[in-house]
Amino acid sequence: MYAYKLNVLLDESSFRFTAASFFQLLVVLLLMCANWLLETAKWQLLIAKSEHTSFFNALRAVLSGVTLNIITPNQLGDFIGRVIYLKHTDKVKGTLSTAIGHTAQVMMTLAFGLYGLLYLFHYEQLIGRQQYVWLCFLLLVLIIVAVWGYFNMHIIARIKTWPRIQKYLDVFKQYDHKELFWLLFISLIRYLVFMAQYYLLGRLFMVDVNMEQAFACIVAAMCVQSFVPSFILVELGMRGVSALWFFSVFTTQVTPVLLATYTLWIINAMLPGLLGLVFILRWRSIKE
């Protein structure tokens, strides 16, 4: 029954599996590996201030976070999945270090996503040319302020509070500008990887938009998706709805957009999540 429904969807999208489509799918899978290897390198850099961990242990923590993130709301599982493997680092400090890495990634999502929204609003003539230019300038100013705040997060550690809380705030002053730059740079590369995957899957399922339009829809959808509850059923629904809403500006296609969107989620979340489940089960067996 499910195979029949899948065939109907593929027929509706005019999808035909060829050598070229196989190569595109292979590239998307390789980019998925690159994505999580980059995130592992970022986590290893974040936690290096408090304890040394091998790349494999860092990868195990990251993929365990992916697994728990699928079944918990608002990326809570990502924090839990990582800190459970920490041996010497305080769990709260480990959580704050994770939050710093997430901040770098969210900055990329917002910077690209807000510009994508402005592009679409201007295309739909919801804002005029002059408004579009001024809003782009405002966005640039906001990005500069956000980057300045990011590189000066040590100011948070200067907040005077109770000693029990102060020791946790010290996390924000332990990374120098070079380390923060590399965190931001890795986040940028990861974001570009996401964009490339989404675009390639759109091409694979023959979404009828050009490259400029595709990237505008992709970054806008990714921006919106990052601020909705990430619990599995809500997340899947919102991913489909947001993608259709933005792509509907340029195309009336439904099935190809949904196929690209859900295939991306399966590749980037479900597949690494299954591997992360193996790591979690092994961790539980050791603990017991």
C-alpha positions in Angstrom: 0.0 0.0 0.0 2.7 2.4 1.0 4.8 1.5 -2.1 1.7 2.2 -4.2 1.3 5.7 -2.6 5.0 6.4 -3.1 4.7 5.4 -6.8 1.7 7.7 -7.2 3.6 10.6 -5.7 6.6 10.0 -7.9 4.4 9.8 -11.0 2.8 13.2 -10.0 6.2 14.8 -9.7 7.2 13.4 -13.2 10.2 11.8 -11.3 12.2 9.1 -13.2 15.1 7.4 -11.6 18.1 7.7 -13.9 21.9 7.6 -13.6 21.8 11.4 -13.1 19.2 11.3 -10.4 21.2 8.5 -8.6 24.3 10.7 -8.7 22.3 13.7 -7.3 20.9 11.5 -4.5 24.4 10.2 -3.8 25.8 13.7 -3.5 23.0 14.6 -1.0 23.9 11.6 1.1 27.6 12.6 1.0 26.7 16.1 2.0 24.7 14.7 4.9 27.9 12.9 6.1 29.8 16.2 5.7 27.2 18.1 7.6 27.4 15.9 10.7 31.2 15.6 10.5 31.3 19.4 10.6 28.9 19.5 13.5 31.1 17.0 15.3 34.2 19.1 14.7 32.2 22.1 16.1 31.2 20.2 19.2 34.7 18.9 19.8 36.0 22.5 19.6 33.3 23.7 22.1 34.0 21.0 24.7 37.8 21.1 24.3 38.0 23.9 27.0 36.9 21.5 29.7 37.8 18.0 28.6 39.5 16.2 25.8 37.4 13.9 23.7 38.1 11.8 20.6 36.4 12.6 17.3 34.5 9.4 17.5 33.1 10.2 21.0 32.2 13.6 19.8 30.4 12.1 16.8 28.6 9.7 19.1 27.4 12.6 21.3 26.2 14.6 18.3 24.2 11.7 16.7 22.7 10.8 20.1 21.5 14.3 20.2 19.9 13.9 16.8 18.1 10.8 18.0 16.7 12.4 21.1 15.9 15.6 19.2 13.4 13.7 17.0 11.3 12.7 20.0 11.6 15.8 22.3 10.3 19.3 21.7 12.4 22.4 20.8 15.8 20.7 20.4 15.9 19.7 24.0 17.1 16.3 23.1 20.2 17.7 21.3 21.4 19.2 24.6 20.7 16.0 26.6 22.2 13.7 24.0 25.5 15.5 24.1 26.0 16.1 27.8 25.3 12.5 28.8 28.7 11.6 27.3 30.6 14.2 29.3 32.9 12.7 31.9 34.7 15.6 33.5 32.6 18.6 32.4 29.8 20.0 34.5 26.5 19.2 32.7 25.2 22.8 33.0 28.4 24.2 31.5 28.3 21.6 28.8 24.7 22.7 28.0 25.8 26.3 27.8 28.6 25.4 25.5 26.1 23.6 23.3 24.0 26.8 23.3 26.9 28.8 22.1 27.3 26.5 19.1 23.5 26.7 18.4 23.7 30.5 18.6 26.3 30.5 15.8 24.1 28.3 13.7 20.9 30.4 14.4 22.8 33.5 13.3 23.3 32.0 9.9 19.7 30.8 9.6 18.4 34.3 10.5 20.8 36.2 8.3 20.0 34.3 5.2 16.4 33.6 6.1 15.4 37.2 6.7 16.9 38.3 3.5 15.0 35.5 1.7 11.8 36.7 3.3 12.5 40.3 2.1 13.2 39.0 -1.4 9.9 37.2 -1.5 7.9 40.1 0.0 9.5 42.4 -2.7 8.7 39.8 -5.5 5.1 39.6 -4.3 5.0 43.5 -4.2 4.2 43.5 -0.6 6.9 46.0 -0.1 8.1 48.6 -2.7 11.6 49.0 -4.1 12.6 51.7 -1.7 11.3 49.8 1.3 13.1 46.8 0.1 16.5 48.7 0.0 16.0 50.2 3.4 15.0 46.9 5.0 18.0 45.2 3.5 20.2 48.0 5.0 18.5 47.5 8.4 19.1 43.8 8.1 22.7 44.4 7.4 23.0 46.6 10.5 21.3 44.0 12.6 23.7 41.3 11.3 26.7 43.6 12.2 25.3 44.1 15.7 24.6 40.4 16.2 28.1 39.5 15.1 29.6 42.1 17.4 27.5 40.7 20.3 28.6 37.2 19.4 32.3 38.1 19.5 31.8 39.9 22.8 29.7 37.4 24.6 32.3 37.5 27.4 30.3 40.5 28.7 27.7 38.1 30.0 30.3 36.7 32.4 30.7 40.2 33.9 27.1 40.1 35.2 27.2 40.1 39.0 25.1 37.4 40.4 25.2 34.6 43.0 28.4 32.7 43.1 26.6 29.4 42.3 25.3 31.0 39.0 28.5 33.0 38.3 30.6 29.9 37.8 28.3 28.9 34.9 28.4 32.3 33.3 32.2 32.0 33.1 31.6 29.7 30.2 30.9 32.7 28.0 34.4 34.1 28.5 36.4 30.9 27.9 36.4 31.2 24.1 38.7 33.6 22.3 37.9 35.4 19.1 39.7 32.9 16.9 37.7 30.0 18.4 34.4 31.9 18.0 35.4 32.7 14.4 35.9 29.0 13.6 32.5 28.1 15.2 30.8 30.7 13.1 32.7 29.6 9.9 31.8 26.0 10.5 28.2 27.0 11.0 28.3 28.9 7.7 29.6 25.9 5.8 26.9 23.7 7.4 24.3 26.1 6.3 25.6 26.1 2.8 25.5 22.3 2.9 21.8 22.4 3.9 21.0 24.8 1.1 22.9 22.6 -1.5 21.0 19.5 -0.3 17.6 21.1 -0.5 18.4 22.5 -4.0 19.7 19.2 -5.3 16.6 17.4 -4.0 14.4 20.0 -5.6 16.2 19.3 -8.9 15.9 15.6 -8.3 12.1 15.8 -8.0 11.8 18.4 -10.7 10.6 21.4 -8.8 10.0 24.0 -11.5 11.8 27.1 -10.2 15.2 28.6 -11.1 18.2 28.7 -8.8 17.6 32.2 -7.5 14.0 31.5 -6.7 14.8 28.1 -5.2 17.4 29.6 -2.8 15.0 32.4 -1.7 12.4 29.8 -0.8 14.8 27.4 0.8 16.4 30.0 3.2 13.0 31.5 4.0 11.6 28.0 4.8 14.6 27.0 6.8 14.3 30.2 8.8 10.6 29.6 9.7 11.2 25.9 10.4 13.9 26.8 13.0 11.4 28.6 15.1 8.5 26.1 15.2 8.3 23.3 17.8 10.5 20.5 16.7 8.4 17.6 18.1 8.3 15.0 15.3 4.7 15.3 14.2 4.4 19.1 14.4 7.9 19.5 12.8 7.0 17.3 9.8 3.7 19.1 9.3 5.3 22.6 9.6 8.2 21.7 7.2 5.7 20.7 4.5 3.4 23.7 5.1 6.2 26.3 5.2 7.9 24.9 2.1 4.6 24.9 0.1 3.8 28.4 1.3 7.1 29.9 0.0 7.4 27.8 -3.1 3.8 28.6 -4.1 5.1 32.1 -4.9 6.8 30.7 -8.0 5.1 27.3 -8.7 1.8 25.5 -8.2 3.6 22.2 -7.7 2.8 20.4 -4.5 4.1 16.9 -4.6 7.6 17.6 -5.8 8.1 20.3 -3.1 6.8 17.9 -0.4 9.0 15.1 -1.7 12.1 17.3 -1.6 11.2 18.6 1.9 10.5 15.2 3.5 13.4 13.4 1.8 15.7 16.1 3.2 14.4 15.4 6.7 14.7 11.6 6.3 18.3 11.9 5.1 19.4 14.6 7.6 17.5 13.5 10.7 16.1 10.0 10.4 19.2 8.2 9.0 21.7 9.7 11.5 19.0 9.4 14.2 19.0 5.6 13.6 22.7 5.4 14.1 22.4 7.6 17.2 19.9 5.2 18.6 22.5 2.5 18.5 24.9 4.7 20.4 22.2 5.5 23.0 21.3 1.8 23.5 24.9 1.0 24.0 25.3 3.8 26.5 22.3 2.6 28.5 23.6 -1.0 28.5 26.9 0.2 29.9 25.2 2.4 32.5 23.1 -0.6 33.6 
